[in-house]
């Protein structure tokens, strides 16, 4: 039982470290291109509305545990 708690605690600490080291993920809408292509005219595009054209989004854990980075990848100093 104690070993299971130690392994679980190590997993949580590792996950929190991973969030600080790699806070961003691919935008699921544009798949990191930053562009949303028109279905009618395939050569036309606009900036992705979900990520603002950056192609990056905060991971869910970053928003929950650290308050988010605003999709920039840089944490604000408190």
N, C-alpha and C positions, 0 to 999 in steps of 0.2 A: 504494500500500500504506500509506503514512504517513497519507494523508488518511482512509483507512478506519479506522485505529486512532484517530485524533483524533475522528472521528464516533462511533465505538463508545464511547470514553471519555466523551464529552459525553453520550451516551445513558445510560450507567451513573450518572454524576453527577446527571443530571436525574431519574432514577428514584429514587435515594436521597433527593434533595431532596423529591420528591413524597411519599415515605413519611413523612418528618418532618412535612411540611405537612398531609397528609391520611392519618392512620394507620388510619382506620376504613372499613369497608364495610357494606353492608346484610347483616343476618342472612339466610341463604338459606332458613331454615325459615319464619320469620314474615313475611318481606319488610318489615321495619322497623316492624311494628305493635306488636311486643312481646307479642302474644297468639297463642295457638294455639287455633283454633276447633274445636269438636267436630264430627265428621262426622255424628253421629246427631242431635244437637240444635244446629242452626246458631246459635242465639242465646247459647249457653253457650261460655265460653272460660276458659283458664287462662294464666298467664305462660309464655312460651316457655322450654323447658328449655335450648336451646342458647345463648341470649344472656342468660338470666336476666330477661327482660322489658324489656331496654333497646332491643332492635332493632338493636344494633350489634355488630360483630365486628372483630377485628384483621385487617388485610390479611396475607397470607402473608409478604411481604417484611419486614414489621414484626417478626414473630416470628423470622424467620431472622437478620436483620441487627442488630436492636436489642433482641431479647429479649422483645418484646411489651409491651403497655400494660395487659394484664388487661381488655381491652374497654372501657377508660375513655377512651382517647384522650389520656391524659396520661403522658408519659414520666417515669420516676423518675430522680432525680439520683443519680449514681454517686459 
